[in-house]
Amino acid sequence: MEITWFGHANFRIKAAEATLFIDPFFVGNPSAPADYRDIDECNLILVTHDHHDHIGQTLELAIKHDAEVVAMFDIIRDLIELGLPEHLGVGMNIGGTVTRLGLDIKMVQAMHSSVHGMPAGFIITDPKGLCVYNSGDTGLFGDMELFGKFHDIDVAMLPIGGRFTMDARQAAYACSLLQCKKIIPQHWGTWGILDQNTKALAEQLALTAPDTELLELAVGKPVTL
């Protein structure tokens, strides 16, 4: 599995038959190292919620690449009204699982807000059993412990920016609940209103979840798990 961070909460994952994007926010993203028009491969898109800095260029990429979009049912209906071909919409809801391009994708709850539907996270498992949890934007909540009981989570992508999501201390505690092997921090450094580095996260992991490794991605540089 190869993971690339495009800044903020925008990730590309290459695994099994999929080249998928999660929350492909390019336009207006000062951290993005590329223009969405330069993306040459995409066959699946996951959307955690429809705030502009997460839904981003979902519609444009889906139409250009004929990529399916997996999201809350209400968000899919809205995208279809905006021009998404109906056959590309994969609507689902909390607790459901769909299998696409060799990946099992479970939608789980998140504690945040959304214009349509509800915010969500995704637990993605590849054919070899590698498991990645992307929480989307969220605060800390105790049911994260259940995710760790139901899934052997290798990597958790968690926000650490504060103000609109968890901060570093809460993200570290989330790792202790999830029992994840690694954390990839997201939703930080994009604008001055968010935390600007991962120093506090490293300190809090040492205190709260010492068995979880901090995997800080450089923007635009792929990492293979």
JOCORKA-V240555 format. One line per field, one symbol per residue. ss: DSSP state (H for helix, E for strand, C for the rest). psi: psi as a letter, one per 40 degrees, with the letter a starting at -180 (. if undefined). A space follows every 50 residues. Layout:
# JOCORKA-V240555
ss: ???
psi: ???
This chain:
# JOCORKA-V240555
ss: CEEEECCCCCEEEEECCEEEEECCCCCCCCCCCCCHHHCCCCCEEECCCC CHHHHCCHHHHHHHHCCEEEEEHHHHHHHHHCCCCHHHEEEECCCCEEEE CCEEEEEEECCCCCCCCCCEEEEEECCCCCEEEECCCCCCCCCHHHHHHH CCCCEEEEECECCCCCEHHHHHHHHHHHCCCEEEEECCCCCCCCCCCCHH HHHHHHHHCCCCEECCCCCCCCEEC
psi: hhhhhfibfhihhhibeigiihgghdheheeheiideehehheihhhdif ideddbfdddddddefhihhihdddddddddeehhdeehgiaiheihihh fehhhhhiiigaiidiaiiiihhhhideehhhhheahiihidedddddde ighdhhhiieeadeaiadddddddddddfidihhiifiedideiieiedd ddddddddgeehhhghihhehihh.
